[in-house]
């Protein structure tokens, strides 16, 4: 059992993804500052922020609600990665990097949710 959200592997993977999103979106066109760049960054931050917020929730249902919001933000980011590729805002290498990082975060979040569902040290 962990005592701080920073110890949760899903949060760690999500944080790495957020840092990459910020780094890569710096090179997006200026006209996307309030469009795709902003939306992409917000969705990425939402993944880790909801893991962090849900971490301290006491009830299983409440915890899972926040984790589900994170899962929704993962899917939103998955779309933004594809859109960024199709608009030629990211290179093939950047696309692969973002895609793999998001997959890693998604898998860890799935495992974390299963732990919550199976009541591994978490009480209702």
MOJO-V683660 format. One record per pair of residues at least 24 apart in sequence whose C-alpha atoms are under 10 Angstrom apart, sorted by sequence separation. I is the first residue (numbers start at 1). J is the second residue. D is the distance in Angstrom with one decimal. If there is no record, write none. Layout:
# MOJO-V683660
i=I j=J d=D
i=I j=J d=D
This chain:
# MOJO-V683660
i=18 j=42 d=9.3
i=20 j=44 d=9.7
i=21 j=45 d=9.3
i=46 j=70 d=6.4
i=47 j=71 d=7.1
i=78 j=102 d=7.4
i=18 j=43 d=9.1
i=19 j=44 d=9.0
i=45 j=70 d=9.3
i=46 j=71 d=9.6
i=47 j=72 d=8.2
i=48 j=73 d=9.4
i=77 j=102 d=8.0
i=78 j=103 d=9.0
i=18 j=44 d=5.4
i=19 j=45 d=9.2
i=44 j=70 d=9.0
i=46 j=72 d=9.3
i=47 j=73 d=5.7
i=48 j=74 d=9.8
i=17 j=44 d=7.3
i=18 j=45 d=6.1
i=43 j=70 d=8.8
i=46 j=73 d=6.3
i=47 j=74 d=6.4
i=75 j=102 d=9.2
i=17 j=45 d=9.0
i=18 j=46 d=9.3
i=45 j=73 d=8.7
i=46 j=74 d=8.7
i=47 j=75 d=9.9
i=74 j=102 d=7.1
i=15 j=44 d=8.5
i=18 j=47 d=8.5
i=43 j=72 d=8.9
i=44 j=73 d=6.8
i=45 j=74 d=10.0
i=47 j=76 d=9.9
i=74 j=103 d=8.8
i=14 j=44 d=7.7
i=15 j=45 d=7.9
i=17 j=47 d=9.4
i=18 j=48 d=8.0
i=43 j=73 d=5.3
i=44 j=74 d=7.2
i=47 j=77 d=9.2
i=14 j=45 d=8.2
i=17 j=48 d=9.2
i=42 j=73 d=8.9
i=43 j=74 d=7.5
i=44 j=75 d=10.0
i=46 j=77 d=10.0
i=74 j=105 d=8.3
i=75 j=106 d=9.1
i=14 j=46 d=9.4
i=15 j=47 d=8.4
i=16 j=48 d=9.6
i=43 j=75 d=9.1
i=44 j=76 d=8.5
i=74 j=106 d=6.9
i=14 j=47 d=6.4
i=15 j=48 d=6.1
i=40 j=73 d=9.5
i=43 j=76 d=6.6
i=44 j=77 d=6.4
i=13 j=47 d=10.0
i=14 j=48 d=5.4
i=15 j=49 d=9.1
i=43 j=77 d=6.2
i=44 j=78 d=9.8
i=71 j=105 d=9.6
i=13 j=48 d=8.6
i=14 j=49 d=9.1
i=42 j=77 d=9.3
i=43 j=78 d=9.9
i=71 j=106 d=7.2
i=74 j=109 d=9.8
i=11 j=47 d=8.0
i=12 j=48 d=8.1
i=40 j=76 d=8.1
i=41 j=77 d=8.7
i=44 j=80 d=9.9
i=70 j=106 d=9.0
i=10 j=47 d=9.3
i=11 j=48 d=5.4
i=14 j=51 d=8.9
i=39 j=76 d=9.2
i=40 j=77 d=6.3
i=43 j=80 d=9.2
i=10 j=48 d=8.0
i=11 j=49 d=8.3
i=39 j=77 d=8.9
i=40 j=78 d=9.6
i=71 j=109 d=7.6
i=11 j=50 d=9.1
i=12 j=51 d=9.9
i=40 j=79 d=9.3
i=41 j=80 d=9.8
i=70 j=109 d=8.3
i=71 j=110 d=8.4
i=11 j=51 d=6.2
i=40 j=80 d=6.2
i=10 j=51 d=7.7
i=11 j=52 d=7.1
i=39 j=80 d=8.4
i=40 j=81 d=8.4
i=68 j=109 d=9.3
i=6 j=48 d=9.7
i=10 j=52 d=9.8
i=67 j=109 d=7.5
i=68 j=110 d=9.6
i=5 j=48 d=9.5
i=8 j=51 d=8.6
i=37 j=80 d=9.2
i=67 j=110 d=8.9
i=5 j=49 d=9.8
i=8 j=52 d=8.8
i=11 j=55 d=9.7
i=36 j=80 d=7.5
i=40 j=84 d=9.6
i=6 j=51 d=9.6
i=67 j=112 d=8.7
i=68 j=113 d=8.6
i=5 j=51 d=7.5
i=6 j=52 d=7.7
i=67 j=113 d=7.0
i=5 j=52 d=5.4
i=8 j=55 d=8.7
i=36 j=83 d=8.9
i=37 j=84 d=9.5
i=4 j=52 d=8.6
i=5 j=53 d=8.4
i=36 j=84 d=8.3
i=64 j=112 d=9.7
i=5 j=54 d=9.0
i=6 j=55 d=9.7
i=64 j=113 d=6.7
i=67 j=116 d=9.8
i=5 j=55 d=6.0
i=63 j=113 d=8.7
i=64 j=114 d=9.6
i=4 j=55 d=7.9
i=5 j=56 d=8.0
i=3 j=55 d=9.3
i=4 j=56 d=8.5
i=64 j=116 d=7.4
i=2 j=55 d=9.7
i=3 j=56 d=9.2
i=60 j=113 d=9.8
i=63 j=116 d=7.9
i=64 j=117 d=8.1
i=63 j=117 d=9.7
i=61 j=116 d=9.1
i=14 j=70 d=9.5
i=21 j=77 d=9.5
i=28 j=84 d=8.8
i=60 j=116 d=6.6
i=61 j=117 d=8.9
i=48 j=105 d=9.3
i=59 j=116 d=9.8
i=60 j=117 d=7.3
i=44 j=102 d=9.3
i=47 j=105 d=8.9
i=51 j=109 d=8.5
i=60 j=118 d=9.9
i=25 j=84 d=9.3
i=47 j=106 d=9.5
i=60 j=119 d=8.1
i=63 j=122 d=9.5
i=14 j=74 d=9.1
i=21 j=81 d=9.4
i=28 j=88 d=9.5
i=29 j=89 d=7.8
i=28 j=89 d=5.9
i=48 j=109 d=10.0
i=51 j=112 d=9.7
i=63 j=124 d=9.5
i=27 j=89 d=7.8
i=28 j=90 d=8.1
i=47 j=109 d=9.5
i=60 j=122 d=7.0
i=62 j=124 d=9.0
i=27 j=90 d=8.6
i=59 j=122 d=8.0
i=60 j=123 d=6.5
i=61 j=124 d=7.5
i=25 j=89 d=8.3
i=58 j=122 d=7.9
i=59 j=123 d=6.4
i=60 j=124 d=4.9
i=24 j=89 d=9.0
i=25 j=90 d=8.5
i=57 j=122 d=9.9
i=58 j=123 d=7.0
i=59 j=124 d=4.3
i=24 j=90 d=7.6
i=58 j=124 d=6.7
i=24 j=91 d=9.8
i=57 j=124 d=9.8
i=24 j=94 d=7.5
i=24 j=95 d=9.7
i=21 j=94 d=9.6
i=20 j=94 d=9.1
i=24 j=98 d=9.0
i=21 j=97 d=10.0
i=20 j=97 d=8.5
i=21 j=98 d=7.4
i=20 j=98 d=7.1
i=17 j=97 d=9.1
i=18 j=98 d=9.5
i=21 j=101 d=10.0
i=17 j=98 d=6.9
i=20 j=101 d=8.6
i=16 j=98 d=9.9
i=17 j=99 d=9.3
i=17 j=100 d=9.2
i=18 j=101 d=9.4
i=17 j=101 d=5.6
i=18 j=102 d=9.3
i=16 j=101 d=7.5
i=17 j=102 d=6.3
i=15 j=101 d=9.8
i=16 j=102 d=9.2
i=17 j=103 d=9.7
i=14 j=101 d=7.9
i=17 j=104 d=9.0
i=13 j=101 d=7.1
i=14 j=102 d=7.3
i=16 j=104 d=10.0
i=17 j=105 d=7.7
i=13 j=102 d=8.0
i=14 j=103 d=9.7
i=16 j=105 d=8.8
i=13 j=103 d=9.3
i=14 j=104 d=8.3
i=15 j=105 d=8.7
i=13 j=104 d=6.5
i=14 j=105 d=5.2
i=13 j=105 d=4.8
i=14 j=106 d=8.2
i=12 j=105 d=8.0
i=13 j=106 d=8.5
i=10 j=104 d=8.2
i=11 j=105 d=7.6
i=13 j=107 d=9.5
i=14 j=108 d=9.0
i=9 j=104 d=9.8
i=10 j=105 d=5.5
i=13 j=108 d=7.6
i=14 j=109 d=8.9
i=9 j=105 d=8.2
i=10 j=106 d=7.5
i=12 j=108 d=9.2
i=13 j=109 d=9.0
i=10 j=107 d=7.9
i=11 j=108 d=8.4
i=9 j=107 d=10.0
i=10 j=108 d=4.6
i=11 j=109 d=7.9
i=9 j=108 d=6.3
i=10 j=109 d=4.9
i=8 j=108 d=8.9
i=9 j=109 d=8.0
i=10 j=110 d=8.4
i=8 j=109 d=9.1
i=10 j=111 d=8.3
i=11 j=112 d=9.8
i=9 j=111 d=9.5
i=10 j=112 d=7.0
i=9 j=112 d=8.2
i=10 j=113 d=9.7
i=8 j=112 d=8.2
i=1 j=120 d=8.5
i=2 j=121 d=9.9
i=1 j=121 d=6.9
i=1 j=122 d=9.1
